Amino acid sequence: MQEKVITLATPVFFALIALELAWGWLRGRNTYRVDDAVNSIGLGVLSQVSGVFTRVLRIGLYAWAFEHVAPWRLPADSAWTWLFALVFYDLCYYWYHRVGHERTLFWAAHVVHHQSEDYNLSTALRQTSSGALLGWLFYLPMAFAGVPPEVFAAVALADLLYQYWIHTQHVGRLGWFDRVFASPSNHRVHHAVNDRYLDRNYGGILVVWDRLFGTFADEDPAESPVYGTRSPLRSWNPLWANFEVYAAMAQDAWRARGWRDRLGVVFGRTGWRPADVAQRFPKPPFSPARPRYAPGAPARVQAYALVQFALLLGATVHFLGYQAQAPAAALVAYAAWIVASLTTLGILLEGRRIGAWLEAARCALTAAGIAAVQGWFGLADPGSAIVAAAAGGWLASAACAAWLAEQPGSRARPDASPRGCEPAGRAPGRAAR
């Protein structure tokens, strides 16, 4: 169900992004960069693709617990059940979200959503691909309380969709609404790494949980939020975005000298490192003045990436519709193509010549694959003319990418940004936000 609703909602998401972009230009306050927005939306694509393979964790385990453990079952046709489920879900989400900031193992999954150093509606689409591995644990109380799986799935989707609109800098304070609900002002605080804002405002729909459990902070007009994390990603590679904290966690655990410290690296508070590891392998100190990551890929590269990304979005919509009847091997191959495509486009937007050559190879191999099977995933035998046109289009893309690789200025420039104060390293004892 979630895949269908997200697919139907996608045009609305992009219409609102276009509206926010236009409004920002009119006000002289544009909050978008092409490479950052493509990276954020691409991570959302990756999350939806991986979600096809983790559905059993997101819904299956919940349904099993409901069937075998729940002492009673609430009626799915009662309005009170739906209201109870929505509020209960938001409470569970609060704790899942909070633990996602306070414990390294959970932060490793959640960090993806916070890596962008911009803050706009595309940031809302920036989602993890590994959150389902452990996230289901936090919602089992709802199964024990007898909330039917179909009600759980619906309120989970409602909670997620609500949070889209609060990722904007163009909506100010909303009075009483800010005191009860998650709002743009409250959520800007949540995404900030300023000391006064760090690790605050976890509520998905209701911010009353933060007031109740002592994690609320108001946005101060005198101190603008600084977005990102205290250990910046500094990459447009979506695979690295999903694995960077897992890799750092594994590295610190390997370097630790005792099992207690190794377990502490994994299950301890976010940012905690064994004293000897921190001394031997220090990290740069936190500095809010560090410039945003801006490798500065040329405009021609960004234009090419936008065209290819639009094609990739169309392919992803097709993938989500095709997955219900697709053979396992074809589904895995299709997902691998999408992941490889996102990765090569990310490396290309970093301004590296190797990215252009990888992109040329991807397009050439795609053309060869279409010609070899005389079709596309789920579209067998579309006709020789269509196959020839599709293969020819991908070959043209390969030639264009190869041309980009040979143009002057195709190597990455120093990653500096002319505006904005952005976060750097991690403050000891504080969450790696």
N, C-alpha and C positions, 0 to 999 in steps of 0.2 A: 504493500500500500504506500509506504513512504516514497519509494522510487517513483510511483505514478504521480503522487501529489507534487513532489519536487520537480518532476518534468513539466507538469502543468503550470507550476508557479514560476518556472525559469523565465518566461517572457516578462512577467511582472517584475522579477528581480532586476532584469536588465533595463526595463523601462524606468524603474526608479533610480538606477545607477546613472542612466542618461540624464534624468531630470536633475539629480544632485550635481552632476558634472556641469550641466548648463547653468544651474543656479550659482554654482561656485564661480564660473567664468563671469557671469553678469555682475556678481558682487565683488569681483576682483580678489576672490579667495578660493582658488582652485585647490582641492585637497587630494587630487589624483596625480599619479605618475603611471605611464603606460606599463613599464616593466614590473612595478610593484603590484598593480591591479591584475595583470596577467598571472603573476605568481600566486596571488591570493585566490583568484577564481580557479586557477589550475589545481591548487590544493583542495578546493572544494570538489572539483571533478574527480580527483584521485580518491577523495573520501567516499564519494558516491559509488565509484567503481569497486573499491575494496569492500564497501558495505554489502555488495551482492554476495560476497563470499563469507561475510561474518554475520549474516542474518540469524544463523542458529544461536549465536551468542546474544544478540540484541533482543530477539523475540523468543527463540526456541527454548532457552533455559528458563525464561520467565514463565512460558506456557507450561513447561514441565513442573515447575514449582507450584503453579496454580492448580494443576490437575492432581498432584500427589501430596501436597503439604497443607494447602489452605484449609482451615477448619470449617469455613463457610464460604459462600459465594454471593457476592453482591449482584443484584439484578442489573443487567446491562441496559435495560430500557427505562431506568429511573434517572431523572434529572439530578437527584441528590447523589447518586453514584458518580455521575460525571463531574459534578462540582467537587465532591470529596476527592476524586481521583486527580483532578487538576491541581488542587491545593497540595495534596499529598505528594504528587510528582514534583512539584516545585520545591517542596521541603527536601525531598531526596536529592533533587538536582543541586540544591544549595550545598549539601554536604559533599556530594560528588565533586562539585566545582571547587569547594574549599580545599578538600584533600588533594585535588589536582594541582593546587598551588603549593601546598604545605609539605608534600612528600615527593621525593625525587622520582620514584617509580611511576607515579601518576602524572607528575609534571612532564615527564618524558613524552607522554602522549599529548597532553594539553598544550604544551609550549607552541605547537604549530599555530594555534589561533592567535597567539600574542606576538609572533615574530615580526609582523609588519610594523614598520616605523611610520607608516601613514595611518590615518583613521578615517574610514569612509565606508559606504555600504558594501564595497567589495571585500572589506575586512571581515564582514559578517559571514561571507561564503568560505572563508579560510578555515577549513576544518581538518581535524586529525584523521588519519587512516588506521590508527592503532588503539583508539579510545575504547572500542568495543571489547578488547581483550579482557579488561578488568571492570569496565564501567557497569556491566550488568549486575555486579554485586550490590550496588547501592540501591537498586530498585526492587530487590527481592522482598523487602517489607511490604510492598504494595501487593505482591502475589500472595503473601501470607495473610494480608488483610482481605483477600477475596476480590480484588479488582480484576475483572475479566481481561484476558489478553488483548481483545479488540479495543477495549476502552483504554487500556494502558498505551497501546500503540498510537491511538488517536490523540490522547492528551500529550504524549511525548512529542508528537509532531507539532501540535499547537504551541507548546512551550518553545520549541525550536524556531518556528516561524515568527512568533512574537518578537524574538530577540533580533530579528533582521533590522527593523527600523531604528533601533537604538544605537546603531553604529554610524553616527553622523556627527559632524561638528557644526551643522547648520541649524540645529534646534537648540534653543537656549533653555534656561530654567523654566519649569512648568508648575511652580507653586506647590499646591497640596499634592499633586500627582507625584512629584519627586519624593514625597515623604512616605508614600505607600508602594509605588510601583518602580520596577526597573525602568529607567528613562535614559535618554541620551546623555544628560548631565551626569547621572549616577554611573553610567557605563563608561563614560570617558575617564572617570576616576579609576574604574576597574582596570582599564588598559594602560594606565600611566605607571611609570617607574619612579616618579618623584617620591622622596622619602615619606611625605605626608599622605600619599595616595596608595602606597604599595600594599598589595594584598587586601583590597577592600571591595565591598559591594558585589557579592557573589550571586545574589538572587537572579533567577531567570526571568520571572514575571513580577514577583513581589520582592521589594527591598526590605519589607518588614522583618524578614529572617535576619538580615544583617543588623538591624536595630536591636532585635531580640538577643542575638548571640555576640554582639559587640564588635562587628566587623564593618560598620558603616562609616563612611566619610563623605562630607559634602565637597562639591567642587568649589574651589576658592577662586573668585574672579581675579585675584591678585597673583595667582600662580597657575599658569597654563600647564595642562598635562603634557608630559613628554612620553611619547609612545614607543613601544617595542619591548625588548627584554634587556636585562642587565648584562646578558652575554649574547650579543647580537649574532644573528645567523650569518649575515654578510654573504649571501648567495641567493640565486634565483633557482637553484636546483631543488625540485620538490621532493626527491628521494632523500637528499641530505636534510631537508627541512624536517622530515619525519623521523630521521634516525640520529640527528646530531646529539641529542641529550642521552639517548641510549648508548651511543658510542663513547661519550665522555664518562658516563656512569660505568661502563665496562672497563674503560681505561683506568679510572681511579680504583675500581675494585681489584684489578690486576696488580696495580702498583702497591696496594695496601699490604701490610705485613702480617696481618692476623685476620682470622675469620670474623671476629666481632666487628672490626673496622670494615671488612668487605660487605657484611650484611648492613652495616650502618650507611654505607654509600648508597645502597639500593633502597632500603626501607626508611632511612632517616629523614630528617627535615631537609627540604630542598635547599641546596647550597652548602650543606655540611660536607666537609672533607676531612679525612684523618690528618692530624697535625703534621705528621712527617711527610705525607703526600703533598700537602699544601706548601710545605717548606721547600721540598725538592722540585716541585712543578707549580710554581706560583702562577696565578692568573692576573691579568691587568686589573688595576683598581677601577671601581665605578666612577665614571665621569659623565655628568649630564650634558657636557659641552661637546661630546664626540659627534662628528657629523654623520648624517644618515648615509647608508650604503647607496651609492649612486655610481655604478661603473661606467655609465655614459655610453651605451651602445648607440651608434649613429642612427639618425632618423630613418634611413633606408632599411636598416635592420629591424627597427621597431615596426615599421610599416609591413614588412614581410611577415614578421612574427604575428601581427594582428590578423592578417589574412589566414595564415595557417591555424591560428588559435580558433578563429571562427569556424573553420572546417572541422577542427577537433571537437568543438562544442556540439556541432551537428552529429558527429560520429558518436559522441557520448550519449546523446539523446537516443540515437538508434540502438546503442548497446543496452541501455536500460530497458528499452522496449523488447529487444531481442532475447534478453537473458532468461526469460521465463521458459522458452522452448528450445534454447540453444543446447547442443551437445556440450558436454563438459570440456572436451579438448578445444572446441571452437571458442567457447567462452573464455577460457584461460588465454588462448592466443590473442583474442580481441582485446582483452584487458592488458596483456603485455604490450600490444601495439600502442594503446593509449598511454600507458605509463612511459614507454620509450619516447613517444612523441612529446609528452609534457617535459621530459627530462632534457631532450635535445633543444627544445625551444627555450628552456630555462638557461641552459649553458650558452646558447646563442645570444640571449639578452644580456648576459654578463660581458658581452663584447669580446669574447675570446674566439680566435680564429678556428680553434678546434671545434667549437660549437657549430660554426658554419659548415665545416666538413662533415661532422656527425649528422647534421640536418640534411646535407646533400645525400649522404648514404642512406638515411631513413627514407627519403622520398624515392630514391632509386630502387631500394628494396621493396617499397610499397608498390611501385609500378610493376616490378617483376612478379610480385605475388599476385596482383590482379590479373596480369597476363597469363600466369601459370595456371590459375584455377578458373579463369574465365568468369570472374564474378567477385563478390564481396561477401563478408559474413552475413548469412541469411538472405542473400540476394543472388542465388544461383542462376546462371544462364540468362543474364539481362539482355543479351544480344551483342553481336560482335562489334557493332558500331559504338555502343555505349562503353564496352570494355576498352576498345581502342582509344576512345576519347578520355576515359578515366586514366588509363596507363600513360597516355600522352601528357595529360595535365600534371601527373606526378613527376614525369621526366622533366617537364618544363620547370617545376618547382625545384628539382634537384639541380638543374642547370643554374637557376637563379641563386640558390644557396651557394653553389660553387663560385659563382661570380662575386657574391658578397665576401667570400673568404679571401678573394684576391684584391679587394679594394683597399686603398690607403686608409689607415685608421681603423682597421678591423681588429687590431689588438686592443685589449682592455685598457682604459685610462685609469689613473688612481681613483679609488672609490671615495670621492668627497662630494658633499652637497653644499650648494651655496646658501641654503637656508635651513633652519631648524636645529634644535639642540637635541641630540639623541643619545641613548644609553650605551654604555660600554660594559665593563666587567661586572662582577657580582660582589655585592657587599657581604662580608662575612656574617653568617648568622641570619641573613635575610633571604627570603625566597628569591629564586632566580627569575625574577619577573622582567 
